[in-house]
Amino acid sequence: MATHTPVAPSGSTIDTTKVTGRRELRFDTYEDLLADAEQMASIKVRTLGNWSYPQILDHLAKSLNKMIDGPGFMLPMPVRFIMRHTVMKKMVNEALDPGFKFPASVAKDFTPDATTELGPALDSLRAAIERVNSDPTRAKHPGFGTVTTAEWDGFQLRHCEMHMSFVLPA
């Protein structure tokens, strides 16, 4: 497998809301995501954000599994109501903006380990995609509440596009 290094020098933090030069992606299916992930895994890449490529894959796998198992947190009901009626359609159908910060209480469940390696991370993503494709169960979305499978999948594919957009051929 190829070399994968983040651009940020060790110990520094990049403001991902200001990163330019990201790839423009559109995944219609999880198979599209997997094809891109495998293609990037087969070449030398660099990342424009704070995570290495294996860390990005690990985060995406965790996020896909949380879509079935539950995210471990829910925004308050009034916030979910407002989000559902103001931003849900955009977040399901259009590119997501980077820079979301998880509540500290659940960040550990979504943040990848710095020592994550490519092979296991790619295997985790494959397994998560297989699980999502074979299990129609969807937990409540932490920001929107009860949503359809298509809405959850749309949001998750936009989420995956956003993270994979930080991965570039070296």
Contacts in CASP RR format, 6 or more apart in sequence:
PFRMAT RR
TARGET T0000
AUTHOR 0000-0000-0000
METHOD contacts of the structure
MODEL  1
MATHTPVAPSGSTIDTTKVTGRRELRFDTYEDLLADAEQMASIKVRTLGN
WSYPQILDHLAKSLNKMIDGPGFMLPMPVRFIMRHTVMKKMVNEALDPGF
KFPASVAKDFTPDATTELGPALDSLRAAIERVNSDPTRAKHPGFGTVTTA
EWDGFQLRHCEMHMSFVLPA
1 41 0 8 1.000
1 42 0 8 1.000
1 118 0 8 1.000
1 119 0 8 1.000
2 41 0 8 1.000
2 42 0 8 1.000
2 43 0 8 1.000
2 44 0 8 1.000
2 45 0 8 1.000
2 118 0 8 1.000
3 44 0 8 1.000
3 45 0 8 1.000
3 170 0 8 1.000
4 44 0 8 1.000
4 45 0 8 1.000
4 46 0 8 1.000
4 47 0 8 1.000
4 52 0 8 1.000
4 53 0 8 1.000
4 54 0 8 1.000
4 118 0 8 1.000
5 46 0 8 1.000
5 47 0 8 1.000
5 52 0 8 1.000
5 170 0 8 1.000
6 46 0 8 1.000
6 47 0 8 1.000
6 49 0 8 1.000
6 50 0 8 1.000
6 51 0 8 1.000
6 52 0 8 1.000
7 14 0 8 1.000
7 46 0 8 1.000
7 47 0 8 1.000
7 48 0 8 1.000
7 49 0 8 1.000
8 14 0 8 1.000
8 49 0 8 1.000
8 50 0 8 1.000
13 50 0 8 1.000
14 48 0 8 1.000
14 49 0 8 1.000
14 50 0 8 1.000
16 49 0 8 1.000
16 50 0 8 1.000
16 98 0 8 1.000
16 99 0 8 1.000
16 166 0 8 1.000
17 97 0 8 1.000
17 98 0 8 1.000
17 99 0 8 1.000
19 48 0 8 1.000
19 49 0 8 1.000
19 98 0 8 1.000
19 166 0 8 1.000
21 48 0 8 1.000
21 168 0 8 1.000
22 48 0 8 1.000
22 165 0 8 1.000
22 166 0 8 1.000
22 168 0 8 1.000
23 164 0 8 1.000
23 165 0 8 1.000
23 167 0 8 1.000
23 168 0 8 1.000
24 165 0 8 1.000
25 36 0 8 1.000
25 161 0 8 1.000
25 164 0 8 1.000
25 165 0 8 1.000
26 32 0 8 1.000
26 161 0 8 1.000
27 33 0 8 1.000
27 36 0 8 1.000
27 157 0 8 1.000
27 160 0 8 1.000
27 161 0 8 1.000
28 157 0 8 1.000
29 157 0 8 1.000
30 64 0 8 1.000
30 129 0 8 1.000
30 132 0 8 1.000
30 133 0 8 1.000
30 153 0 8 1.000
30 157 0 8 1.000
31 129 0 8 1.000
32 157 0 8 1.000
33 60 0 8 1.000
33 125 0 8 1.000
33 129 0 8 1.000
33 157 0 8 1.000
33 160 0 8 1.000
33 164 0 8 1.000
34 125 0 8 1.000
34 126 0 8 1.000
34 129 0 8 1.000
36 164 0 8 1.000
37 57 0 8 1.000
37 60 0 8 1.000
37 122 0 8 1.000
37 125 0 8 1.000
37 164 0 8 1.000
38 122 0 8 1.000
40 53 0 8 1.000
40 164 0 8 1.000
40 167 0 8 1.000
40 169 0 8 1.000
41 53 0 8 1.000
41 57 0 8 1.000
41 118 0 8 1.000
41 119 0 8 1.000
41 122 0 8 1.000
43 169 0 8 1.000
43 170 0 8 1.000
44 169 0 8 1.000
44 170 0 8 1.000
45 53 0 8 1.000
45 167 0 8 1.000
45 168 0 8 1.000
45 169 0 8 1.000
45 170 0 8 1.000
46 167 0 8 1.000
46 168 0 8 1.000
46 169 0 8 1.000
46 170 0 8 1.000
47 53 0 8 1.000
47 56 0 8 1.000
47 166 0 8 1.000
47 167 0 8 1.000
47 168 0 8 1.000
48 166 0 8 1.000
48 168 0 8 1.000
49 166 0 8 1.000
51 59 0 8 1.000
51 112 0 8 1.000
51 166 0 8 1.000
52 114 0 8 1.000
52 116 0 8 1.000
53 118 0 8 1.000
53 121 0 8 1.000
53 167 0 8 1.000
54 112 0 8 1.000
54 116 0 8 1.000
54 117 0 8 1.000
54 118 0 8 1.000
54 119 0 8 1.000
54 120 0 8 1.000
54 121 0 8 1.000
54 122 0 8 1.000
55 112 0 8 1.000
55 113 0 8 1.000
55 114 0 8 1.000
55 116 0 8 1.000
55 121 0 8 1.000
56 112 0 8 1.000
56 163 0 8 1.000
56 164 0 8 1.000
56 166 0 8 1.000
56 167 0 8 1.000
57 116 0 8 1.000
57 118 0 8 1.000
57 121 0 8 1.000
57 122 0 8 1.000
57 124 0 8 1.000
57 125 0 8 1.000
58 112 0 8 1.000
58 113 0 8 1.000
58 116 0 8 1.000
58 121 0 8 1.000
58 124 0 8 1.000
58 125 0 8 1.000
59 110 0 8 1.000
59 111 0 8 1.000
59 112 0 8 1.000
59 163 0 8 1.000
60 125 0 8 1.000
60 128 0 8 1.000
60 159 0 8 1.000
60 160 0 8 1.000
60 163 0 8 1.000
60 164 0 8 1.000
61 121 0 8 1.000
61 124 0 8 1.000
61 125 0 8 1.000
61 127 0 8 1.000
61 128 0 8 1.000
62 109 0 8 1.000
62 110 0 8 1.000
62 112 0 8 1.000
62 124 0 8 1.000
62 128 0 8 1.000
63 110 0 8 1.000
63 156 0 8 1.000
63 159 0 8 1.000
63 160 0 8 1.000
64 125 0 8 1.000
64 128 0 8 1.000
64 129 0 8 1.000
64 131 0 8 1.000
64 132 0 8 1.000
64 156 0 8 1.000
65 128 0 8 1.000
65 131 0 8 1.000
66 72 0 8 1.000
66 109 0 8 1.000
66 110 0 8 1.000
66 139 0 8 1.000
67 132 0 8 1.000
67 138 0 8 1.000
67 139 0 8 1.000
67 152 0 8 1.000
67 156 0 8 1.000
68 131 0 8 1.000
68 132 0 8 1.000
68 135 0 8 1.000
68 137 0 8 1.000
68 138 0 8 1.000
68 139 0 8 1.000
69 139 0 8 1.000
70 139 0 8 1.000
70 140 0 8 1.000
71 106 0 8 1.000
71 109 0 8 1.000
71 139 0 8 1.000
71 141 0 8 1.000
71 142 0 8 1.000
72 106 0 8 1.000
72 109 0 8 1.000
72 142 0 8 1.000
73 103 0 8 1.000
73 105 0 8 1.000
73 106 0 8 1.000
73 142 0 8 1.000
74 80 0 8 1.000
74 140 0 8 1.000
74 142 0 8 1.000
74 143 0 8 1.000
74 145 0 8 1.000
75 83 0 8 1.000
75 142 0 8 1.000
75 143 0 8 1.000
79 143 0 8 1.000
80 143 0 8 1.000
80 144 0 8 1.000
80 145 0 8 1.000
83 143 0 8 1.000
83 144 0 8 1.000
84 143 0 8 1.000
84 144 0 8 1.000
84 145 0 8 1.000
88 144 0 8 1.000
88 147 0 8 1.000
88 151 0 8 1.000
88 155 0 8 1.000
91 155 0 8 1.000
91 158 0 8 1.000
92 151 0 8 1.000
92 154 0 8 1.000
92 155 0 8 1.000
92 158 0 8 1.000
93 154 0 8 1.000
93 158 0 8 1.000
94 158 0 8 1.000
95 158 0 8 1.000
95 161 0 8 1.000
95 162 0 8 1.000
96 158 0 8 1.000
96 159 0 8 1.000
96 161 0 8 1.000
96 162 0 8 1.000
97 162 0 8 1.000
98 162 0 8 1.000
98 166 0 8 1.000
101 107 0 8 1.000
102 110 0 8 1.000
102 111 0 8 1.000
112 121 0 8 1.000
132 153 0 8 1.000
132 156 0 8 1.000
136 149 0 8 1.000
138 147 0 8 1.000
138 148 0 8 1.000
138 149 0 8 1.000
138 152 0 8 1.000
140 146 0 8 1.000
140 147 0 8 1.000
141 147 0 8 1.000
141 151 0 8 1.000
141 152 0 8 1.000
141 155 0 8 1.000
144 151 0 8 1.000
144 155 0 8 1.000
147 155 0 8 1.000
END
